[in-house]
Amino acid sequence: MAATSLSVSPNPSFTTTTSRKPSPSLSTPNHLKYQTTATSPFPPKSLTTLHLSQTTTPRAAFSTRAAPAASDAPATSFHGLCYVVGDNIDTDQIIPAEYLTLVPSNPSEYEKLGSYALCGLPATYSTRFVEPNETKSKFSIVIGGANFGCGSSREHAPVALGAAGVAAVVAESYARIFFRNSVATGEVYPLESETRICEECKTGDVVSIELSESRLINHTTGKEYVLKPIGDAGPVIRAGGIFAYARETGMIPTLSG
């Protein structure tokens, strides 16, 4: 509140002087103060400095399969029969919504998810991806076109493929959420092709994928194709997903019994 005083000068005239009282401090009480900076007990990790260190194709962190041992040799290639699909294969075709009640952390239900993988494809796909009464597919590599994995953001899509025995999907492009879920769960390698391989390969062709060389070899036709490098996502998938990777690299402490 300002205080005003009046004084008479010899002129005569009135002059006004104003003085202001200091405002009370609005400082925060000590018991409400927080540190403005925090130091994490775990040093930051750089994905670019990691190297291949394991052999088997990893599965989701909540999968029933154990994570590969750190002493194993690098997994740099996949070999098997391919299953070819077209553009815009959505997650409802990969695993229909009616099967989303299955819980991947339950071993028997994880296997059931595999039995339903790609069962939502239209009737134009005459070859079934998984045969009736089977939980595994004979096709270990899926080749697709553009926008693979579009639709709803269900983690069950890459999990179902992984449960069916798929090691990698090679597509011209991916829906971002499917790519991210594939990396986060560690179920399959979502690899991108430089060309439309889906138009040159046929279901049942024998193919190999060389991760270290970023290429796909079709042994049936004798052709080779350039793939885009998997980059920093590779070590995460290889570890078995984002949580397994975080534990492996020390980002999450491991509790000792």
PATI-577854 format. One line per field, with one value per residue: chain; residue in one letter; x, y, z of N, C-alpha, C in turn. Coordinates in pm, whole numbers, plus 50000, padded with zeros to 5 digits. Layout:
N
mol (A, ...)
type (a, ...)
nc1 (X, ...)
nc2 (Y, ...)
nc3 (Z, ...)
cac1 (X, ...)
cac2 (Y, ...)
cac3 (Z, ...)
cc1 (X, ...)
cc2 (Y, ...)
cc3 (Z, ...)
# end
This chain:
257
mol (A, A, A, A, A, A, A, A, A, A, A, A, A, A, A, A, A, A, A, A, A, A, A, A, A, A, A, A, A, A, A, A, A, A, A, A, A, A, A, A, A, A, A, A, A, A, A, A, A, A, A, A, A, A, A, A, A, A, A, A, A, A, A, A, A, A, A, A, A, A, A, A, A, A, A, A, A, A, A, A, A, A, A, A, A, A, A, A, A, A, A, A, A, A, A, A, A, A, A, A, A, A, A, A, A, A, A, A, A, A, A, A, A, A, A, A, A, A, A, A, A, A, A, A, A, A, A, A, A, A, A, A, A, A, A, A, A, A, A, A, A, A, A, A, A, A, A, A, A, A, A, A, A, A, A, A, A, A, A, A, A, A, A, A, A, A, A, A, A, A, A, A, A, A, A, A, A, A, A, A, A, A, A, A, A, A, A, A, A, A, A, A, A, A, A, A, A, A, A, A, A, A, A, A, A, A, A, A, A, A, A, A, A, A, A, A, A, A, A, A, A, A, A, A, A, A, A, A, A, A, A, A, A, A, A, A, A, A, A, A, A, A, A, A, A, A, A, A, A, A, A, A, A, A, A, A, A)
type (m, a, a, t, s, l, s, v, s, p, n, p, s, f, t, t, t, t, s, r, k, p, s, p, s, l, s, t, p, n, h, l, k, y, q, t, t, a, t, s, p, f, p, p, k, s, l, t, t, l, h, l, s, q, t, t, t, p, r, a, a, f, s, t, r, a, a, p, a, a, s, d, a, p, a, t, s, f, h, g, l, c, y, v, v, g, d, n, i, d, t, d, q, i, i, p, a, e, y, l, t, l, v, p, s, n, p, s, e, y, e, k, l, g, s, y, a, l, c, g, l, p, a, t, y, s, t, r, f, v, e, p, n, e, t, k, s, k, f, s, i, v, i, g, g, a, n, f, g, c, g, s, s, r, e, h, a, p, v, a, l, g, a, a, g, v, a, a, v, v, a, e, s, y, a, r, i, f, f, r, n, s, v, a, t, g, e, v, y, p, l, e, s, e, t, r, i, c, e, e, c, k, t, g, d, v, v, s, i, e, l, s, e, s, r, l, i, n, h, t, t, g, k, e, y, v, l, k, p, i, g, d, a, g, p, v, i, r, a, g, g, i, f, a, y, a, r, e, t, g, m, i, p, t, l, s, g)
nc1 (50086, 50068, 50208, 50115, 50238, 50204, 50358, 50431, 50550, 50765, 50663, 50384, 50311, 50186, 50350, 50387, 50489, 50576, 50607, 50699, 50604, 50801, 50732, 50599, 50800, 50773, 50887, 50947, 50859, 51097, 51027, 50876, 51037, 51203, 51455, 51606, 51743, 51822, 52019, 52066, 52114, 52210, 52426, 52390, 52303, 52429, 52289, 52421, 52671, 52659, 52695, 52624, 52536, 52418, 52250, 51995, 51663, 51503, 51224, 50920, 50938, 50759, 50724, 50716, 50954, 51299, 51543, 51819, 52146, 52424, 52667, 52638, 52686, 52666, 52343, 52302, 52173, 51882, 51693, 51468, 51130, 50928, 50640, 50417, 50255, 50033, 49981, 49898, 49832, 49652, 49634, 49417, 49392, 49625, 49602, 49295, 49048, 48894, 49060, 49213, 49182, 49348, 49628, 49958, 50159, 50088, 50182, 50038, 49840, 49994, 50095, 49855, 49797, 49984, 49876, 49664, 49772, 49773, 49528, 49320, 49336, 49203, 48999, 49126, 49386, 49503, 49674, 49719, 49854, 49912, 49864, 49558, 49491, 49749, 50016, 50237, 50388, 50502, 50630, 50884, 50955, 50802, 50690, 50600, 50403, 50347, 50287, 50258, 50102, 49916, 49632, 49471, 49644, 49769, 49962, 49954, 49978, 50258, 50338, 50180, 50277, 50544, 50501, 50409, 50637, 50772, 51058, 51135, 50995, 50968, 50911, 50785, 50718, 50617, 50343, 50377, 50321, 50316, 50578, 50709, 50599, 50697, 50969, 50963, 50853, 51027, 50972, 50972, 51187, 51144, 51200, 51292, 51250, 51428, 51308, 51002, 50977, 50777, 50647, 50810, 50876, 50745, 50499, 50632, 50882, 51232, 51423, 51687, 51801, 52042, 52146, 52371, 52467, 52257, 52071, 51854, 51822, 51687, 51670, 51530, 51476, 51718, 51776, 51889, 51830, 51842, 51827, 51709, 51920, 51874, 51958, 51970, 51762, 51811, 51981, 51796, 51580, 51716, 51786, 51548, 51340, 51226, 51235, 51393, 51625, 51687, 51743, 51960, 52154, 52193, 52026, 51800, 51799, 51906, 51749, 51890, 51862)
nc2 (49882, 50219, 50505, 50844, 51175, 51522, 51836, 52181, 52425, 52718, 52858, 52971, 52630, 52303, 52007, 51666, 51369, 51034, 50728, 50382, 50084, 49805, 49501, 49201, 48908, 48643, 48400, 48045, 47816, 47620, 47350, 47300, 47314, 47191, 46998, 47137, 47006, 46670, 46388, 46096, 45765, 45592, 45575, 45748, 45567, 45479, 45384, 45353, 45256, 44993, 44643, 44348, 44066, 43820, 43502, 43370, 43429, 43687, 43712, 43856, 44063, 43974, 43723, 43364, 43255, 43223, 43485, 43525, 43403, 43604, 43519, 43399, 43363, 43619, 43685, 43687, 43619, 43487, 43210, 43047, 42951, 43183, 43394, 43565, 43877, 44153, 44510, 44736, 44561, 44511, 44532, 44387, 44190, 44058, 43966, 43898, 44093, 43943, 43764, 43897, 43872, 43679, 43617, 43705, 43647, 43412, 43085, 42884, 43036, 43211, 43041, 42984, 43231, 43234, 43040, 43171, 43366, 43590, 43497, 43651, 43728, 43792, 43569, 43544, 43478, 43186, 43001, 42894, 43062, 42948, 42614, 42425, 42324, 42358, 42534, 42663, 42820, 42717, 42906, 43124, 43380, 43680, 43857, 44171, 44448, 44795, 45002, 44812, 44653, 44846, 45020, 44942, 44998, 44750, 44548, 44279, 44206, 44193, 44010, 43781, 43703, 43645, 43439, 43247, 43170, 43341, 43508, 43746, 44033, 44158, 44448, 44698, 44939, 45051, 45077, 45314, 45247, 44967, 44906, 45016, 44863, 44613, 44641, 44712, 44484, 44291, 44079, 44032, 44111, 44412, 44475, 44693, 44716, 44816, 44806, 44687, 44404, 44224, 44189, 44034, 43805, 43486, 43311, 43051, 43049, 42996, 43176, 43391, 43607, 43844, 44011, 44162, 44243, 44368, 44261, 44060, 43733, 43549, 43225, 43059, 43196, 43308, 43575, 43883, 44127, 44464, 44572, 44810, 44924, 44797, 44939, 45125, 44993, 44726, 44607, 44627, 44462, 44223, 44177, 44102, 44278, 44603, 44628, 44411, 44484, 44721, 44622, 44462, 44644, 44791, 45005, 44956, 44844, 44518, 44300, 44123, 43803)
nc3 (50000, 49914, 50073, 50120, 50146, 50228, 50169, 50239, 50023, 49977, 49754, 49686, 49669, 49622, 49686, 49611, 49757, 49724, 49885, 49882, 50041, 50115, 49935, 50067, 50095, 49863, 49884, 49863, 50116, 50300, 50331, 50110, 49895, 49603, 49442, 49156, 48965, 48887, 48943, 48767, 48888, 48708, 48436, 48118, 47821, 47503, 47205, 46969, 47012, 47062, 46993, 46793, 46983, 47035, 46963, 46915, 46788, 46946, 47179, 47307, 47604, 47791, 47709, 47719, 47669, 47744, 47774, 47542, 47617, 47721, 47633, 47393, 47033, 46773, 46628, 46305, 46073, 45902, 45792, 45576, 45474, 45293, 45340, 45148, 45134, 45055, 45016, 45288, 45504, 45780, 46144, 46232, 46047, 46095, 46362, 46464, 46647, 46824, 46947, 47125, 47392, 47483, 47685, 47659, 47847, 47959, 47909, 47756, 47634, 47492, 47293, 47164, 47052, 46847, 46679, 46564, 46405, 46135, 46051, 45981, 45719, 45388, 45182, 44941, 44981, 44938, 45053, 45374, 45656, 45905, 45963, 46020, 46357, 46436, 46603, 46522, 46237, 45914, 45777, 45821, 45763, 45678, 45398, 45292, 45153, 45117, 45409, 45615, 45891, 45967, 46115, 46428, 46740, 46851, 47059, 47035, 46771, 46656, 46851, 46807, 46556, 46624, 46809, 46639, 46516, 46348, 46236, 46114, 45952, 45630, 45469, 45241, 45361, 45691, 45921, 46175, 46446, 46450, 46384, 46606, 46816, 46747, 46796, 47069, 47194, 47108, 46942, 46657, 46378, 46220, 45910, 45644, 45294, 44998, 44755, 44594, 44707, 44751, 44513, 44363, 44493, 44591, 44785, 44973, 44861, 44916, 45134, 45256, 45513, 45566, 45825, 45900, 45659, 45546, 45352, 45145, 45029, 44773, 44736, 44573, 44334, 44286, 44315, 44468, 44722, 44841, 45174, 45417, 45677, 46010, 46225, 46534, 46655, 46641, 46856, 47068, 46994, 46974, 47237, 47345, 47371, 47496, 47780, 47857, 47728, 47863, 48119, 48055, 47978, 48204, 48259, 48404, 48730, 48833, 49043, 49307, 49456)
cac1 (50000, 50151, 50181, 50128, 50256, 50194, 50443, 50405, 50674, 50751, 50627, 50346, 50250, 50187, 50426, 50345, 50594, 50518, 50701, 50637, 50648, 50850, 50636, 50644, 50867, 50692, 50977, 50887, 50910, 51197, 50970, 50812, 51135, 51250, 51576, 51576, 51810, 51839, 52121, 52029, 52221, 52255, 52481, 52318, 52355, 52421, 52260, 52508, 52797, 52639, 52722, 52551, 52596, 52342, 52224, 51860, 51569, 51441, 51080, 50877, 50984, 50664, 50715, 50754, 51088, 51406, 51629, 51943, 52261, 52514, 52787, 52609, 52740, 52567, 52243, 52319, 52101, 51763, 51676, 51346, 51028, 50864, 50497, 50407, 50127, 50035, 49984, 49797, 49792, 49627, 49652, 49302, 49423, 49735, 49540, 49162, 49020, 48830, 49161, 49294, 49167, 49458, 49735, 50087, 50243, 50045, 50245, 49943, 49772, 50094, 50094, 49730, 49812, 50055, 49788, 49571, 49845, 49733, 49405, 49223, 49355, 49087, 48999, 49213, 49511, 49463, 49764, 49706, 49981, 49925, 49772, 49463, 49538, 49892, 50044, 50352, 50383, 50623, 50689, 50954, 50978, 50686, 50726, 50481, 50414, 50350, 50199, 50232, 50071, 49832, 49514, 49476, 49779, 49768, 50090, 49934, 50010, 50390, 50349, 50121, 50372, 50657, 50456, 50394, 50770, 50827, 51181, 51145, 50901, 51032, 50804, 50826, 50705, 50540, 50273, 50473, 50291, 50356, 50725, 50749, 50562, 50789, 51094, 50939, 50830, 51138, 50917, 51016, 51265, 51070, 51300, 51237, 51315, 51449, 51217, 50882, 51012, 50653, 50603, 50907, 50884, 50619, 50486, 50698, 51022, 51332, 51496, 51777, 51823, 52171, 52132, 52496, 52489, 52132, 52026, 51770, 51856, 51584, 51742, 51446, 51492, 51858, 51789, 51923, 51766, 51901, 51739, 51755, 51976, 51783, 52008, 51971, 51656, 51862, 52016, 51678, 51508, 51802, 51783, 51418, 51245, 51277, 51265, 51508, 51741, 51719, 51810, 52088, 52250, 52207, 51932, 51713, 51880, 51863, 51738, 51953, 51785)
cac2 (50000, 50340, 50610, 50975, 51287, 51653, 51938, 52315, 52488, 52865, 52919, 52849, 52523, 52173, 51897, 51534, 51265, 50900, 50620, 50248, 49984, 49683, 49391, 49082, 48806, 48527, 48284, 47915, 47755, 47517, 47215, 47282, 47331, 47070, 47018, 47169, 46907, 46539, 46305, 45955, 45676, 45509, 45658, 45736, 45468, 45514, 45265, 45342, 45193, 44853, 44551, 44223, 43983, 43701, 43416, 43331, 43537, 43716, 43726, 43965, 44058, 43896, 43593, 43252, 43211, 43290, 43572, 43460, 43426, 43706, 43456, 43341, 43433, 43710, 43637, 43777, 43574, 43403, 43129, 42968, 42979, 43314, 43408, 43696, 43947, 44277, 44639, 44771, 44451, 44576, 44447, 44298, 44075, 43986, 43896, 43957, 44147, 43843, 43686, 43985, 43835, 43589, 43686, 43651, 43599, 43275, 43002, 42818, 43137, 43262, 42948, 43001, 43351, 43195, 42962, 43262, 43468, 43614, 43425, 43749, 43760, 43756, 43436, 43544, 43412, 43045, 42927, 42937, 43090, 42842, 42505, 42395, 42244, 42384, 42662, 42721, 42828, 42672, 43025, 43199, 43517, 43738, 43965, 44252, 44568, 44923, 45027, 44687, 44671, 44963, 44988, 44967, 44987, 44634, 44477, 44138, 44178, 44132, 43896, 43666, 43658, 43584, 43313, 43151, 43132, 43437, 43575, 43881, 44080, 44248, 44520, 44823, 45040, 45005, 45169, 45345, 45179, 44827, 44904, 45043, 44747, 44503, 44668, 44712, 44348, 44206, 43957, 44014, 44219, 44479, 44521, 44764, 44688, 44931, 44789, 44608, 44262, 44145, 44162, 43947, 43679, 43412, 43230, 42921, 43065, 42983, 43303, 43416, 43748, 43871, 44138, 44240, 44295, 44434, 44208, 43940, 43646, 43452, 43111, 42997, 43270, 43349, 43720, 43944, 44257, 44547, 44612, 44923, 44876, 44803, 45047, 45116, 44903, 44589, 44557, 44618, 44341, 44109, 44155, 44048, 44385, 44725, 44609, 44322, 44564, 44814, 44546, 44412, 44754, 44857, 45116, 44912, 44757, 44380, 44264, 43996, 43735)
cac3 (50000, 49904, 50173, 50055, 50240, 50166, 50232, 50183, 49977, 49984, 49627, 49756, 49587, 49690, 49623, 49662, 49754, 49746, 49922, 49872, 50137, 50048, 49925, 50142, 50012, 49824, 49873, 49895, 50241, 50278, 50323, 49979, 49790, 49537, 49362, 49016, 48881, 48950, 48878, 48763, 48935, 48597, 48328, 47991, 47729, 47361, 47126, 46852, 47047, 47093, 46885, 46800, 47085, 47067, 46851, 46886, 46764, 47075, 47187, 47393, 47743, 47869, 47648, 47804, 47631, 47816, 47693, 47504, 47704, 47668, 47578, 47262, 46917, 46716, 46534, 46191, 45954, 45917, 45671, 45579, 45373, 45309, 45316, 45082, 45140, 44978, 45085, 45388, 45591, 45909, 46262, 46245, 45963, 46159, 46475, 46483, 46781, 46911, 47016, 47208, 47533, 47517, 47759, 47612, 47955, 47988, 47804, 47666, 47555, 47397, 47180, 47091, 46970, 46725, 46591, 46497, 46330, 45995, 46016, 45933, 45576, 45304, 45120, 44823, 45020, 44940, 45141, 45513, 45721, 46006, 45931, 46129, 46472, 46459, 46668, 46453, 46091, 45845, 45716, 45926, 45715, 45610, 45307, 45266, 45071, 45188, 45523, 45688, 46033, 45992, 46195, 46571, 46798, 46941, 47070, 47002, 46630, 46645, 46943, 46739, 46454, 46692, 46868, 46530, 46470, 46251, 46283, 46059, 45850, 45535, 45401, 45176, 45466, 45807, 46010, 46280, 46571, 46439, 46392, 46745, 46897, 46715, 46868, 47213, 47241, 47068, 46882, 46519, 46319, 46113, 45815, 45529, 45166, 44910, 44640, 44625, 44702, 44753, 44376, 44298, 44567, 44603, 44905, 44961, 44819, 45022, 45141, 45370, 45547, 45629, 45895, 45900, 45523, 45506, 45222, 45140, 44917, 44736, 44680, 44471, 44208, 44271, 44321, 44595, 44740, 44945, 45282, 45496, 45805, 46124, 46308, 46680, 46702, 46641, 46989, 47154, 46955, 47004, 47382, 47383, 47395, 47557, 47921, 47864, 47687, 47971, 48224, 48004, 47968, 48332, 48278, 48511, 48817, 48848, 49184, 49344, 49560)
cc1 (50089, 50109, 50209, 50140, 50254, 50287, 50420, 50537, 50655, 50690, 50492, 50284, 50261, 50272, 50387, 50461, 50532, 50628, 50628, 50694, 50697, 50745, 50687, 50703, 50773, 50778, 50907, 50944, 51003, 51135, 50897, 50909, 51178, 51379, 51536, 51644, 51825, 51941, 52079, 52144, 52277, 52306, 52403, 52386, 52339, 52399, 52360, 52640, 52783, 52662, 52639, 52618, 52522, 52299, 52078, 51771, 51494, 51291, 51046, 50927, 50890, 50643, 50759, 50895, 51193, 51489, 51759, 52056, 52358, 52637, 52764, 52668, 52631, 52469, 52245, 52240, 51981, 51742, 51548, 51253, 50964, 50715, 50475, 50265, 50142, 50044, 49875, 49743, 49776, 49635, 49533, 49317, 49535, 49685, 49404, 49133, 48962, 48932, 49249, 49277, 49276, 49573, 49871, 50176, 50204, 50098, 50147, 49871, 49867, 50098, 49967, 49735, 49881, 49966, 49691, 49641, 49803, 49608, 49297, 49240, 49234, 49107, 49086, 49350, 49479, 49550, 49752, 49844, 50012, 49820, 49678, 49524, 49689, 49907, 50161, 50330, 50512, 50694, 50754, 50983, 50854, 50735, 50599, 50510, 50422, 50253, 50162, 50205, 49989, 49710, 49535, 49615, 49785, 49904, 50076, 49974, 50151, 50407, 50293, 50214, 50491, 50620, 50440, 50528, 50832, 50949, 51186, 51031, 50980, 50921, 50860, 50819, 50613, 50454, 50362, 50448, 50331, 50508, 50770, 50716, 50652, 50920, 51072, 50920, 50946, 51094, 50970, 51102, 51182, 51168, 51232, 51318, 51329, 51353, 51097, 50914, 50887, 50602, 50697, 50925, 50746, 50619, 50545, 50841, 51114, 51419, 51588, 51786, 51956, 52164, 52256, 52523, 52366, 52087, 51941, 51805, 51740, 51655, 51661, 51465, 51637, 51879, 51823, 51864, 51830, 51794, 51795, 51808, 51876, 51828, 52001, 51862, 51706, 51897, 51897, 51600, 51587, 51801, 51652, 51315, 51303, 51314, 51386, 51636, 51785, 51788, 51949, 52194, 52265, 52116, 51832, 51795, 51820, 51863, 51803, 51880, 51856)
cc2 (50122, 50440, 50745, 51083, 51418, 51751, 52072, 52378, 52639, 52928, 52994, 52750, 52396, 52075, 51767, 51437, 51132, 50802, 50488, 50156, 49861, 49573, 49271, 48979, 48690, 48402, 48157, 47861, 47640, 47379, 47192, 47293, 47194, 47102, 47044, 47074, 46780, 46459, 46159, 45870, 45590, 45597, 45641, 45639, 45515, 45388, 45244, 45273, 45045, 44768, 44425, 44130, 43854, 43625, 43397, 43451, 43564, 43726, 43837, 43948, 43977, 43758, 43485, 43205, 43290, 43375, 43500, 43494, 43522, 43645, 43397, 43426, 43519, 43640, 43731, 43734, 43488, 43331, 43049, 43003, 43115, 43306, 43550, 43751, 44080, 44402, 44646, 44651, 44508, 44476, 44353, 44176, 43991, 43906, 43962, 43992, 44043, 43761, 43772, 43959, 43737, 43668, 43627, 43596, 43459, 43184, 42939, 42918, 43204, 43173, 42963, 43126, 43318, 43120, 43050, 43369, 43471, 43536, 43520, 43789, 43719, 43621, 43430, 43484, 43264, 42960, 42981, 42958, 42986, 42736, 42479, 42301, 42256, 42519, 42735, 42721, 42772, 42788, 43111, 43343, 43564, 43854, 44041, 44374, 44693, 44924, 44900, 44718, 44793, 44922, 45018, 44935, 44872, 44564, 44331, 44106, 44122, 44012, 43770, 43612, 43587, 43449, 43205, 43107, 43224, 43505, 43719, 43906, 44175, 44316, 44647, 44940, 44986, 45117, 45188, 45266, 45032, 44816, 44920, 44924, 44628, 44519, 44654, 44572, 44255, 44080, 43930, 44133, 44283, 44544, 44586, 44734, 44815, 44926, 44705, 44459, 44175, 44113, 44067, 43814, 43616, 43332, 43092, 42930, 43052, 43108, 43305, 43566, 43759, 44010, 44225, 44303, 44367, 44388, 44084, 43863, 43549, 43336, 43040, 43064, 43310, 43499, 43767, 44085, 44331, 44585, 44735, 44872, 44893, 44907, 45020, 45025, 44759, 44535, 44542, 44490, 44217, 44075, 44093, 44154, 44498, 44705, 44516, 44396, 44659, 44743, 44501, 44521, 44832, 44976, 45085, 44819, 44618, 44345, 44129, 43935, 43725)
cc3 (50000, 50010, 50110, 50161, 50163, 50240, 50162, 50145, 49978, 49860, 49625, 49657, 49665, 49612, 49689, 49650, 49791, 49781, 49922, 49978, 50063, 50050, 50004, 50048, 49985, 49810, 49921, 50025, 50211, 50258, 50191, 49865, 49734, 49463, 49218, 48921, 48959, 48873, 48883, 48811, 48824, 48485, 48200, 47898, 47587, 47282, 47014, 46884, 47076, 46970, 46902, 46900, 47115, 46944, 46817, 46863, 46893, 47065, 47284, 47535, 47829, 47809, 47746, 47774, 47704, 47721, 47661, 47599, 47639, 47603, 47440, 47150, 46855, 46623, 46415, 46069, 45993, 45784, 45683, 45465, 45399, 45278, 45267, 45091, 45066, 45063, 45192, 45467, 45732, 46024, 46285, 46155, 46025, 46279, 46502, 46628, 46875, 46990, 47108, 47357, 47577, 47577, 47721, 47723, 48002, 47878, 47706, 47578, 47456, 47273, 47097, 47002, 46839, 46627, 46514, 46413, 46184, 45953, 45966, 45788, 45495, 45235, 44995, 44854, 45041, 45033, 45282, 45575, 45828, 45974, 46048, 46233, 46496, 46529, 46602, 46302, 46032, 45777, 45825, 45887, 45639, 45523, 45270, 45181, 45158, 45305, 45598, 45835, 46065, 46075, 46342, 46628, 46898, 46939, 47032, 46858, 46613, 46736, 46876, 46632, 46517, 46751, 46762, 46472, 46369, 46312, 46236, 45961, 45761, 45455, 45338, 45275, 45574, 45863, 46131, 46408, 46566, 46450, 46536, 46835, 46871, 46790, 47019, 47269, 47208, 46996, 46742, 46477, 46208, 46015, 45694, 45404, 45084, 44791, 44684, 44605, 44695, 44613, 44303, 44369, 44575, 44733, 44882, 44909, 44940, 45022, 45264, 45389, 45619, 45694, 45884, 45764, 45469, 45367, 45241, 45015, 44894, 44666, 44572, 44335, 44181, 44278, 44462, 44601, 44857, 45047, 45352, 45629, 45919, 46224, 46458, 46735, 46714, 46779, 47083, 47123, 46995, 47154, 47429, 47414, 47479, 47704, 47938, 47827, 47798, 48087, 48181, 48004, 48099, 48352, 48388, 48600, 48826, 48996, 49210, 49461, 49691)
# end
